[in-house]
Amino acid sequence: MITKNLSGNDVDSKFLLVSDDTELIADGADRTRLVLHVTDEFAAVRPFANDAIKFELEGPGQIIGDNPFSLIGGTGAVWIRAKPQPGRVRITAIHARLGIQ
């Protein structure tokens, strides 16, 4: 048996940012995907969430994709490419109503 809780509220509750990798090789070619989701209070993706997400990047990396971009079906993704210089990369995703990840 499978149990699934669905929200009766028509409210976006959480904004999640998940990276496929936590480390990249500083070779100018290595990259990773960042996936974004807007969910309800039960972690179900909100299929009609289409808000714009803005990214800010610090360090030796490059965003591959539109910035800002709009979610489609409550989800979206961008890629981060490492530059040839080693260092720490910090990316911030900003959702106008649900805050910063």
Contact map, one row per residue, 1 for C-alpha under 8 A:
11100000000000000000000000000000000000000000000000000000000000000000000000000000000000000000000000000
11110000000000000000000000000000000000000000000000000000000000000000000000000000000000000000000000000
11111000000000000000000000000000000000000000000000000000000000000000000000000000000000000000000000000
01111100000000000000000000000000000000000000000000000000000000000000000000000000000000000000000000000
00111110000000000000000000000000000000000100000000000000000000000000000000000000000000000000000000000
00011111000000000000000000000000000000000101000000000000000000000000000000000000000000000000000000000
00001111110000000000000000000000000000011100000000000000000000000000000000000000000000000000000000000
00000111110000000000000000000000000000000000000000000000000000000000000000000000000000000000000000000
00000011111000000000000000000000000000000000000000000000000000000000000000000000000000000000000000000
00000011111100000000000000000000000000000000000000000000000000000000000000000000000000000000000000000
00000000111110000000000000000000000000010000000000000000000000000000000000000000000000000000000000000
00000000011111000000000000000000000001111000010010000000000000000000000000000000000000000000000001000
00000000001111100000000000000000000001111000000000000000000000000000000000000000000000000000000001000
00000000000111110000000000000000000001111010000000000000000000000000000000000000000000000000000001000
00000000000011111000000000000000000111100000000000000000000000000000000000000000000000000000001001101
00000000000001111100000000000000000111100000000000000000000000000000000000000000000000000000000000001
00000000000000111110000000000000011110000000000000000000000000000000000000000000000000000000100000001
00000000000000011111000000000000011100000000000000000000000000000000000000000000000000000000000000000
00000000000000001111110000000001111000000000000000000000000000000000000000000000000000000000000000000
00000000000000000111110000000001110000000000000000000000000000000000000000000000000000000000000000000
00000000000000000011111100000001100000000000000000000000000000000000000000000000000000000000000000000
00000000000000000011111100000000000000000000000000000000000000000000000000000000000000000000000000000
00000000000000000000111110000000000000000000000000000000000000000000000000000000000000000000000000000
00000000000000000000111111000111000000000000000000000000000000000000000000000000010000000000000000000
00000000000000000000001111100100000000000000000000000000000000000000000000000000010001000000000000000
00000000000000000000000111111100000000000000000000000000000000000000000000000000011111100000000000000
00000000000000000000000011111100000000000000000000000000000000000000000000000000011110000000000000000
00000000000000000000000001111100000000000000000000000000000000000000000000000000111110000000000000000
00000000000000000000000001111110000000000000000000000000000000000000000000000000111000000000000000000
00000000000000000000000111111111000000000000000000000000000000000000000000000000110000000000000000000
00000000000000000000000100001111100000000000000000000000000000000000000000000011110000000000000000000
00000000000000000011100100000111110000000000000000000000000000000000000000000011100000000000000000000
00000000000000000011100000000011111000000000000000000000000000000000000000001111000000000000000000000
00000000000000001111000000000001111100000000000000000000000000000000000000001111000000000000000000000
00000000000000001110000000000000111110000000000000000000000000000000000000111100000000000000000000000
00000000000000111100000000000000011111000000000000000000000000000000000000111000000000000000000000000
00000000000000111000000000000000001111100000100000000000000000000000000001110000000000000000000000000
00000000000111110000000000000000000111110000110010000000000000000000000001100000000000000000000000000
00000000000111110000000000000000000011111111110000000000000000000000000001000000000000000000000000000
00000010001111000000000000000000000001111111110000000000000000000000000000000000000000000000000000000
00000010000111000000000000000000000000111111000000000000000000000000000000000000000000000000000000000
00001110000000000000000000000000000000111111000000000000000000000000000000000000000000000000000000000
00000000000001000000000000000000000000111111100000000000000000000000000000000000000000000000000000000
00000100000000000000000000000000000000111111110000000000000000000000000000000000000000000000000000000
00000000000000000000000000000000000011110011111000000000000000000000000011100000000000000000000000000
00000000000100000000000000000000000001110001111110000000000000000000000011000000000000000000000000000
00000000000000000000000000000000000000000000111110000000000000000000000111100000000000000000000000000
00000000000000000000000000000000000000000000011111000000000000000000000111000000000000000000000000000
00000000000100000000000000000000000001000000011111100000000000000000001111100000000000000000000000000
00000000000000000000000000000000000000000000000111110000000000000000011111000000000000000000000000000
00000000000000000000000000000000000000000000000011111000000000000000011000000000000000000000001100000
00000000000000000000000000000000000000000000000001111100000000000001111000000000000000000000001100000
00000000000000000000000000000000000000000000000000111110000000000011111000000000000000000000111100000
00000000000000000000000000000000000000000000000000011111000000000011100000000000000000000000111000000
00000000000000000000000000000000000000000000000000001111100000000011000000000000000000000011110000000
00000000000000000000000000000000000000000000000000000111110000000000000000000000000000000011100000000
00000000000000000000000000000000000000000000000000000011111011100000000000000000000000001111000000000
00000000000000000000000000000000000000000000000000000001111110000000000000000000000000001110000000000
00000000000000000000000000000000000000000000000000000000111110000000000000000000000000111100000000000
00000000000000000000000000000000000000000000000000000000011111000000000000000000011111111000000000000
00000000000000000000000000000000000000000000000000000000111111100000000000000001111000001000000000000
00000000000000000000000000000000000000000000000000000000100111110000000000000001111000000000000000000
00000000000000000000000000000000000000000000000000000000100011111010000000000111100000000000000000000
00000000000000000000000000000000000000000000000000000000000001111100000000000111100000000000000000000
00000000000000000000000000000000000000000000000000000000000000111110000000000110000000000000000000000
00000000000000000000000000000000000000000000000000000000000000011111100000000100000000000000000000000
00000000000000000000000000000000000000000000000000001110000000101111100000000000000000000000000000000
00000000000000000000000000000000000000000000000000011110000000000111110000000000000000000000000000000
00000000000000000000000000000000000000000000000000011100000000000111111000000000000000000000000000000
00000000000000000000000000000000000000000000000001111000000000000001111100010000000000000000000000000
00000000000000000000000000000000000000000000000011111000000000000000111111110000000000000000000000000
00000000000000000000000000000000000000000000001111000000000000000000011111110000000000000000000000000
00000000000000000000000000000000000000000000111111000000000000000000001111100000000000000000000000000
00000000000000000000000000000000000011100000111111000000000000000000001111110000000000000000000000000
00000000000000000000000000000000001111000000101010000000000000000000001111111000000000000000000000000
00000000000000000000000000000000001110000000000000000000000000000000011101111100000000000000000000000
00000000000000000000000000000000111100000000000000000000000000000000000000111110000000000000000000000
00000000000000000000000000000000111000000000000000000000000000111100000000011111000000000000000000000
00000000000000000000000000000011110000000000000000000000000000111000000000001111100000000000000000000
00000000000000000000000000000011110000000000000000000000000011110000000000000111110000000000000000000
00000000000000000000000000011111000000000000000000000000000011110000000000000011111000000000000000000
00000000000000000000000111111110000000000000000000000000000111000000000000000001111100000000000000000
00000000000000000000000001111000000000000000000000000000000111000000000000000000111111000000000000000
00000000000000000000000001110000000000000000000000000000000100000000000000000000011111000000000000000
00000000000000000000000001110000000000000000000000000000000100000000000000000000001111100000000000000
00000000000000000000000011000000000000000000000000000000000100000000000000000000001111110000000000000
00000000000000000000000001000000000000000000000000000000001100000000000000000000000011111000000000000
00000000000000000000000000000000000000000000000000000000001100000000000000000000000001111100000000000
00000000000000000000000000000000000000000000000000000000111110000000000000000000000000111110000000000
00000000000000000000000000000000000000000000000000000000111000000000000000000000000000011111000000000
00000000000000000000000000000000000000000000000000000011110000000000000000000000000000001111100000000
00000000000000000000000000000000000000000000000000000011100000000000000000000000000000000111110000011
00000000000000001000000000000000000000000000000000001111000000000000000000000000000000000011111000011
00000000000000000000000000000000000000000000000000001110000000000000000000000000000000000001111100111
00000000000000100000000000000000000000000000000000111100000000000000000000000000000000000000111111110
00000000000000000000000000000000000000000000000000111000000000000000000000000000000000000000011111100
00000000000000000000000000000000000000000000000000000000000000000000000000000000000000000000001111100
00000000000111100000000000000000000000000000000000000000000000000000000000000000000000000000001111110
00000000000000100000000000000000000000000000000000000000000000000000000000000000000000000000011111111
00000000000000000000000000000000000000000000000000000000000000000000000000000000000000000001111001111
00000000000000111000000000000000000000000000000000000000000000000000000000000000000000000001110000111
